[in-house]
Every structure is written in C-alpha cells, then in structure tokens.
Amino acid sequence: MKQVKSSSRNGVANLFTDLKGLVTGKGKRGKSQKRGSASGKSINSKYQYRYIRYLREAKGRKEGTIKKAEDALRRWFAFTKNKTIKAKLSNIKITEFKQELRKVRPNGRRLSPGSIFDVLLQVKSFFEWLSQQPGFKSLINASDLAYFSPNREEMEYRKYHNRRKYPTLQQVKLLIKSIPPDAIISRRDRSFIAFLLLSGIRADAAVSLTLGNFDRELMMVDQNPRDGVRTKFSKRIKTVLMPFDEELYQIVGNWYDELIELGFGFDDPLFPKAKTAVEGISFVPSGELSRGYISASQMRKVISEHCQTADLPNFSPHSFRHACVKLAMDLAKDGRSIKAISKNLGHNSAIHIIDTYGQMTDMDLMQIIKSLGE
C-alpha cells in the first residue's frame, strides 16, 4: 500500500509539473521548442555551407563575391531569427526583408542603394540554388523570388557603378589564336571559348553538355535538363550558334567531328576533362582526354591562364555571354530580331537582355544618337 501511495504522489507531482510547463513555456514542451530552434539553425548552417562551397568550387567565384554572399545570408537569417529554410518562402516575408534593409538606423545611417542591391541579389541567388536541391522545389516558387527585385533607385545606382567588362570579337579571336592547336587539350580549349561566344551559354550548362545535345548539321545545342544539363531553374533551352565569325564556327564544328572520330558517343561530354597523370607524388592533367566532365571552376581557371598568356584581361566564362548579346544586338534589325536573340539565350522577355545585357558605353551612346540623323 505504501508503494501505491508513493507512486500516486509521484504521478500527481509529474502532472503538476507538466501543467506548469505548459503555462510557463518551460518544461518538456519548452525544451522541444528550443530543440526545434536549434535544429532550424543547424539546417540553415548546413545549406549555407553547401551554397558557399558551390560558389567557390563549382562557380569559381572570387573571395570578394563569397564575402558578399556570406554577409547577405547573415542579414537574411538575422531578419528571420534563424527560422528554418524548410519553411515555405513567401513574397510577404521577402517584402518585409526589403523594408528592413531600407530602414534608417538609430545612428541616422542606412545601407546605400548599391549595398541593398547586392544583398537582394545574393539572397535571391541562394534561394534559386536552394530551389534545385532535393526537398525544396515545392517550397520555393519562381514568382515569389521575383520579389527580391530591387527598386529603380537601387538598380540605377548599381548599373552606374558596375559596368560589365566583356571581350570584343577581336579579343576573342586573339585569345584563340594564342592557343596552339597542336595538342588535343588545346583544341578543346579553343573550341570551348568559341562556343561560349557563339552560344552565349552559361558555364554550368556548357560543361554539362553531351555530344548528343549538339546538332552538328543545324549548329544548334539543346540544353535539356533531362540529359543532365545544368540550366538555370532547370529550364530547357534550344540555342542556335550565332553567325558572328566563320572561323569560330568551324572551330566548334571541327571539334565535334574530332570527338566522333575518336569514338566518343552521344552520352560523352562535349568538352571532356583531361586524364590525370602521376608526376612524382602529385596528380597532374595529362595530354589526353578522359570521358569525364570538366567542372565550371576548372574551365574558369583554364580560360584565366590563356588570358594571361595572351596578355588580355582576365575574362570570366560569363563575360562571353555579355559579349554574345552585345554582338547580337549590334546585328539586330528590328524588335523581332531582339525577341529571337532573347529566346535563344533562354529568356522569356526581351526586356531582360536590353536592361541587363544591353549596357552601352558612352561612346556607343554617342554613335547611336549621331546615326539617327543619317
């Protein structure tokens, strides 16, 4: 009997403790909530680490860009109080974040329009990447991501302070000419540079193409995510190579023919990486092709080395996309041509290439205005 009473008293005491915990927010329920908060922070940190690693290793971003991304994500997670990114993203939350960035601080200072532009761009890029990760596609809508767009003041400020540097057609031809075509790896590099300019393709998509994605007869590339091509938002894009230069055209076509003659099949990469060889205790690229895919960061490094050898500015792979648009826009005859160029690059609206890629120098502006009177 004494044991029963003791057990009964313990049960009543436990019930009282549980009820007290529910009222005060402490006890078992409080601990669970704390664990949930800690779990959300852990998940956020994990995906933030993966994204930064992706920027550094896959995209080859410079440390300055990496720091901007880290600062932008720090601001986002501080604003959301580390609420787990597993929660569905809403345009209301994005709008509130923008309002918070634009607030005047107690010390009377506020972020510059250019800084706000950078933060919004970096956070948007993070969620674009996150939308491609398993388990997040249903949580992130492209229509919501549009709310990360800066206002007119921020866009104008950024455009004024950051002019894109991209190669001219003459510089691209000089760069290719500086690469001797005697070795197969060199011919791969020549064709890759020519291909970037003629297609305007993003580097991630270019390095993930197979021979089967390229139509040699039509000189057209099918950027099909179902074949493993890494396009933005996993969008299928059919791109016809631009008729800028016959020599560049031939370099790309000859490279395809050479791979076919070597026995490469439609499932093999269009731009394979080199086989590795042992040199002492180190692994170094050999002079032969493998059947593996080269990474975007490796190709970025290859282009950088060739630019240095040719005594040219260090052009990034994406700068060739800007060069492609500039050359194409110069050849455009009417609005229909501009629409076709936009679609060829994978954009739904021609406004995007005009505003983002269609930047012009003061000299371009002067020549265009003067030509109106001719």
C-alpha positions as CSV (number, residue, x, y, z in Angstrom):
1,M,0.0,0.0,0.0
2,K,2.8,2.4,0.8
3,Q,4.3,1.8,-2.6
4,V,1.0,2.7,-4.3
5,K,0.7,5.9,-2.4
6,S,4.2,6.9,-3.2
7,S,3.6,6.1,-6.9
8,S,0.4,8.1,-6.8
9,R,2.1,11.1,-5.3
10,N,4.8,11.0,-8.0
11,G,2.1,10.8,-10.7
12,V,0.4,13.9,-9.3
13,A,3.7,15.7,-9.0
14,N,4.6,14.9,-12.6
15,L,1.2,16.0,-13.8
16,F,1.5,19.3,-11.9
17,T,5.0,19.8,-13.4
18,D,3.7,19.2,-16.9
19,L,0.8,21.6,-16.4
20,K,3.2,24.2,-15.1
21,G,5.4,23.7,-18.1
22,L,2.6,24.3,-20.5
23,V,1.6,27.6,-18.8
24,T,5.1,29.0,-18.3
25,G,6.6,27.7,-21.6
26,K,9.2,25.7,-19.7
27,G,9.5,22.0,-19.0
28,K,9.2,19.3,-21.7
29,R,7.4,21.5,-24.3
30,G,9.8,24.3,-23.8
31,K,12.8,22.0,-24.3
32,S,11.2,20.7,-27.5
33,Q,10.7,24.2,-28.8
34,K,14.3,25.0,-28.1
35,R,15.4,21.9,-29.9
36,G,13.3,22.9,-32.9
37,S,15.0,26.3,-33.0
38,A,18.4,24.8,-32.7
39,S,17.5,22.3,-35.4
40,G,16.4,25.1,-37.7
41,K,19.7,26.9,-37.1
42,S,21.6,23.7,-37.9
43,I,19.7,23.1,-41.1
44,N,20.3,26.8,-42.2
45,S,24.0,26.5,-41.5
46,K,24.3,23.2,-43.4
47,Y,22.8,24.6,-46.6
48,Q,24.6,27.9,-46.2
49,Y,27.9,26.0,-46.1
50,R,26.9,23.9,-49.1
51,Y,26.0,27.0,-51.1
52,I,29.2,28.9,-50.3
53,R,31.1,25.8,-51.3
54,Y,29.1,25.7,-54.5
55,L,30.0,29.3,-55.2
56,R,33.7,28.7,-54.5
57,E,34.3,25.3,-56.1
58,A,31.6,24.9,-58.8
59,K,31.2,28.6,-59.9
60,G,34.7,29.7,-59.2
61,R,33.6,32.9,-57.5
62,K,36.3,35.2,-56.1
63,E,36.6,35.7,-52.4
64,G,35.1,39.2,-52.6
65,T,31.9,37.7,-54.0
66,I,32.0,35.0,-51.4
67,K,32.1,37.5,-48.6
68,K,29.2,39.4,-50.1
69,A,27.1,36.2,-50.2
70,E,28.0,35.4,-46.6
71,D,27.1,38.9,-45.4
72,A,23.8,38.8,-47.3
73,L,22.8,35.5,-45.9
74,R,23.8,36.7,-42.4
75,R,21.4,39.6,-42.8
76,W,18.6,37.2,-44.0
77,F,18.9,34.7,-41.2
78,A,19.2,37.5,-38.6
79,F,15.9,39.0,-40.0
80,T,14.1,35.6,-39.9
81,K,15.6,34.9,-36.5
82,N,17.1,31.7,-37.9
83,K,13.7,30.3,-38.8
84,T,14.4,27.1,-40.7
85,I,14.6,27.4,-44.5
86,K,12.5,24.3,-44.7
87,A,9.5,26.6,-44.1
88,K,7.8,27.8,-47.3
89,L,9.2,31.1,-48.6
90,S,6.6,33.8,-49.1
91,N,6.6,37.1,-51.1
92,I,5.3,38.8,-47.9
93,K,8.4,37.8,-46.0
94,I,10.6,38.9,-48.8
95,T,8.9,42.3,-48.9
96,E,9.3,42.8,-45.2
97,F,13.0,41.9,-45.6
98,K,13.4,44.6,-48.2
99,Q,11.7,47.1,-46.0
100,E,14.1,46.2,-43.1
101,L,17.1,46.8,-45.4
102,R,15.9,50.2,-46.4
103,K,15.2,51.4,-42.8
104,V,17.2,54.3,-41.4
105,R,19.2,53.0,-38.4
106,P,19.2,54.7,-34.9
107,N,22.5,56.3,-35.7
108,G,20.9,58.1,-38.7
109,R,22.7,55.9,-41.3
110,R,21.3,53.5,-43.8
111,L,22.5,51.0,-46.3
112,S,23.5,52.5,-49.7
113,P,21.3,51.6,-52.7
114,G,24.2,49.6,-54.1
115,S,24.6,47.6,-50.9
116,I,20.9,46.8,-50.9
117,F,21.1,45.8,-54.5
118,D,24.0,43.4,-53.7
119,V,22.2,41.9,-50.6
120,L,19.0,41.2,-52.6
121,L,20.9,39.7,-55.5
122,Q,22.9,37.4,-53.3
123,V,19.9,36.2,-51.2
124,K,17.9,35.6,-54.4
125,S,20.8,33.6,-55.9
126,F,20.9,31.5,-52.7
127,F,17.2,30.6,-53.0
128,E,17.5,30.0,-56.7
129,W,20.2,27.4,-55.9
130,L,18.2,26.1,-53.0
131,S,15.2,25.5,-55.2
132,Q,17.2,22.9,-57.2
133,Q,18.1,20.9,-54.0
134,P,16.0,17.8,-53.1
135,G,13.0,18.7,-51.0
136,F,12.9,22.4,-51.7
137,K,11.4,22.7,-55.2
138,S,7.8,22.7,-53.8
139,L,8.8,25.3,-51.1
140,I,10.2,27.9,-53.4
141,N,8.3,29.5,-56.3
142,A,9.9,31.5,-59.1
143,S,7.1,34.0,-58.8
144,D,8.0,34.7,-55.2
145,L,11.7,35.1,-56.0
146,A,10.8,38.0,-58.3
147,Y,10.0,40.0,-55.1
148,F,13.7,40.1,-54.4
149,S,14.0,42.6,-57.2
150,P,15.5,46.0,-56.2
151,N,13.7,49.3,-56.7
152,R,14.6,51.7,-59.5
153,E,17.0,53.8,-57.4
154,E,18.9,50.7,-56.4
155,M,19.0,49.3,-59.9
156,E,20.2,52.6,-61.4
157,Y,22.8,53.1,-58.7
158,R,24.2,49.6,-59.4
159,K,24.2,50.0,-63.2
160,Y,26.1,53.3,-62.9
161,H,28.8,51.9,-60.6
162,N,29.3,48.5,-62.2
163,R,29.9,48.3,-65.9
164,R,30.3,44.8,-67.2
165,K,33.7,44.1,-68.8
166,Y,33.4,41.6,-71.6
167,P,35.7,40.8,-74.6
168,T,35.2,42.1,-78.1
169,L,35.1,39.7,-81.1
170,Q,38.7,40.8,-81.9
171,Q,39.9,39.9,-78.4
172,V,38.2,36.5,-78.5
173,K,39.9,35.8,-81.8
174,L,43.3,36.9,-80.4
175,L,42.7,34.7,-77.4
176,I,42.0,31.7,-79.5
177,K,44.9,32.4,-81.9
178,S,47.3,32.5,-78.8
179,I,46.4,28.8,-78.1
180,P,48.5,26.5,-80.4
181,P,46.1,23.9,-82.0
182,D,48.7,21.1,-82.0
183,A,47.5,19.4,-78.8
184,I,44.1,17.9,-78.3
185,I,43.6,19.7,-74.9
186,S,44.4,23.0,-76.6
187,R,41.9,22.3,-79.3
188,R,39.3,21.6,-76.6
189,D,40.1,25.0,-75.0
190,R,39.9,26.8,-78.4
191,S,36.5,25.2,-79.2
192,F,35.1,25.9,-75.7
193,I,36.0,29.6,-75.9
194,A,34.5,29.9,-79.4
195,F,31.4,28.0,-78.2
196,L,30.9,30.4,-75.3
197,L,30.9,33.4,-77.5
198,L,28.7,31.9,-80.3
199,S,26.1,30.4,-78.0
200,G,26.1,32.8,-75.0
201,I,25.6,29.8,-72.9
202,R,26.2,29.8,-69.1
203,A,29.3,28.0,-68.0
204,D,27.5,25.5,-65.8
205,A,25.3,24.4,-68.7
206,A,28.3,24.3,-71.2
207,V,30.4,22.0,-69.1
208,S,27.5,19.6,-68.6
209,L,26.6,19.2,-72.3
210,T,27.0,15.9,-74.1
211,L,27.7,15.3,-77.8
212,G,24.0,14.3,-78.1
213,N,22.9,17.8,-77.0
214,F,24.7,19.3,-80.1
215,D,23.2,19.2,-83.6
216,R,26.2,19.4,-85.9
217,E,24.1,19.9,-89.0
218,L,22.0,22.8,-87.6
219,M,24.8,24.1,-85.3
220,M,22.3,24.1,-82.5
221,V,22.6,23.0,-78.9
222,D,19.7,21.5,-76.9
223,Q,20.2,22.5,-73.2
224,N,18.0,19.7,-71.9
225,P,18.0,19.2,-68.0
226,R,16.7,15.7,-68.5
227,D,20.1,14.9,-70.1
228,G,21.8,16.3,-67.1
229,V,22.4,19.8,-68.5
230,R,22.6,22.3,-65.6
231,T,20.5,25.2,-66.7
232,K,19.1,28.0,-64.6
233,F,15.8,26.9,-63.0
234,S,16.2,23.5,-64.9
235,K,14.7,25.2,-68.0
236,R,15.1,23.6,-71.4
237,I,16.8,26.0,-73.8
238,K,17.4,25.4,-77.5
239,T,20.2,27.7,-78.7
240,V,21.4,28.3,-82.3
241,L,25.0,29.3,-82.6
242,M,25.3,33.0,-83.6
243,P,26.8,33.7,-87.1
244,F,29.4,36.1,-85.8
245,D,32.5,34.6,-87.4
246,E,33.0,31.8,-89.9
247,E,36.4,30.8,-88.4
248,L,34.9,30.4,-84.9
249,Y,32.0,28.4,-86.4
250,Q,34.5,26.0,-88.0
251,I,36.5,25.5,-84.7
252,V,33.3,24.3,-82.9
253,G,32.2,22.1,-85.8
254,N,35.7,20.6,-86.2
255,W,35.9,19.8,-82.5
256,Y,32.6,17.9,-82.7
257,D,33.9,15.9,-85.7
258,E,37.2,15.1,-84.0
259,L,35.4,13.7,-80.9
260,I,33.2,11.5,-83.1
261,E,36.3,10.2,-85.0
262,L,37.9,9.3,-81.6
263,G,35.0,7.1,-80.8
264,F,33.2,9.4,-78.4
265,G,29.4,8.7,-78.2
266,F,26.3,10.9,-77.7
267,D,26.4,10.3,-74.0
268,D,30.0,11.5,-73.6
269,P,30.8,15.1,-72.7
270,L,31.1,17.7,-75.4
271,F,34.1,19.3,-73.5
272,P,35.8,16.4,-71.6
273,K,38.4,16.9,-68.9
274,A,42.0,15.7,-69.3
275,K,43.1,12.4,-67.9
276,T,45.2,12.7,-64.8
277,A,48.8,11.5,-64.7
278,V,51.2,10.9,-61.8
279,E,54.2,13.3,-61.6
280,G,56.3,12.5,-58.6
281,I,53.7,12.4,-55.7
282,S,51.2,14.7,-57.5
283,F,48.4,14.2,-59.9
284,V,48.6,16.5,-62.9
285,P,46.5,16.7,-66.1
286,S,47.9,14.7,-69.0
287,G,47.7,15.5,-72.7
288,E,44.8,13.0,-73.3
289,L,41.1,13.3,-72.9
290,S,39.1,11.3,-70.4
291,R,35.3,10.6,-70.6
292,G,34.7,12.7,-67.6
293,Y,33.1,16.2,-67.3
294,I,35.3,19.2,-66.6
295,S,33.9,21.5,-63.9
296,A,33.0,25.2,-64.3
297,S,35.7,26.2,-61.9
298,Q,38.3,24.2,-63.8
299,M,37.2,25.7,-67.1
300,R,37.3,29.2,-65.5
301,K,40.9,28.5,-64.4
302,V,41.8,27.3,-67.9
303,I,40.4,30.5,-69.6
304,S,42.2,32.7,-67.0
305,E,45.5,31.0,-67.8
306,H,45.0,31.5,-71.5
307,C,44.1,35.2,-71.0
308,Q,47.3,35.7,-69.1
309,T,49.4,34.1,-71.8
310,A,47.7,36.2,-74.4
311,D,48.3,39.4,-72.3
312,L,44.5,40.0,-72.3
313,P,42.2,41.0,-69.4
314,N,41.1,38.1,-67.2
315,F,37.7,37.3,-68.8
316,S,35.3,35.1,-66.9
317,P,33.2,32.5,-68.7
318,H,30.0,34.5,-68.1
319,S,31.6,37.6,-69.7
320,F,31.4,35.8,-73.1
321,R,27.6,35.7,-72.6
322,H,27.6,39.5,-72.3
323,A,29.8,39.7,-75.4
324,C,27.5,37.5,-77.3
325,V,24.5,39.7,-76.5
326,K,26.4,42.8,-77.5
327,L,27.4,41.4,-80.9
328,A,23.9,40.0,-81.5
329,M,22.2,43.3,-80.6
330,D,24.5,45.2,-83.0
331,L,23.3,42.9,-85.8
332,A,19.6,43.1,-84.8
333,K,17.5,44.8,-87.4
334,D,14.1,45.1,-85.6
335,G,12.2,44.1,-82.5
336,R,11.6,40.7,-83.9
337,S,15.3,40.1,-84.1
338,I,15.7,41.2,-80.5
339,K,12.9,38.8,-79.4
340,A,14.7,35.9,-81.2
341,I,18.0,36.8,-79.5
342,S,16.3,36.8,-76.1
343,K,14.6,33.4,-76.7
344,N,17.9,32.0,-78.0
345,L,19.5,32.8,-74.6
346,G,16.6,31.3,-72.7
347,H,14.9,34.5,-71.6
348,N,11.1,34.8,-71.6
349,S,11.2,38.6,-72.2
350,A,13.4,40.7,-74.4
351,I,13.4,43.4,-71.7
352,H,15.9,41.4,-69.7
353,I,18.6,41.4,-72.3
354,I,18.0,45.1,-73.0
355,D,18.3,46.1,-69.4
356,T,20.8,43.6,-68.1
357,Y,23.0,42.7,-71.0
358,G,22.3,45.6,-73.3
359,Q,24.5,48.1,-71.4
360,M,26.3,50.5,-73.6
361,T,29.4,52.7,-73.2
362,D,29.3,56.5,-73.6
363,M,30.9,56.1,-77.0
364,D,28.2,53.6,-78.1
365,L,25.6,56.0,-76.9
366,M,27.2,58.9,-78.9
367,Q,27.5,56.9,-82.1
368,I,23.9,55.6,-81.9
369,I,22.4,59.1,-81.3
370,K,24.5,60.6,-84.1
371,S,23.5,57.9,-86.5
372,L,19.8,58.8,-86.0
373,G,20.4,61.9,-88.2
374,E,21.9,59.9,-91.1
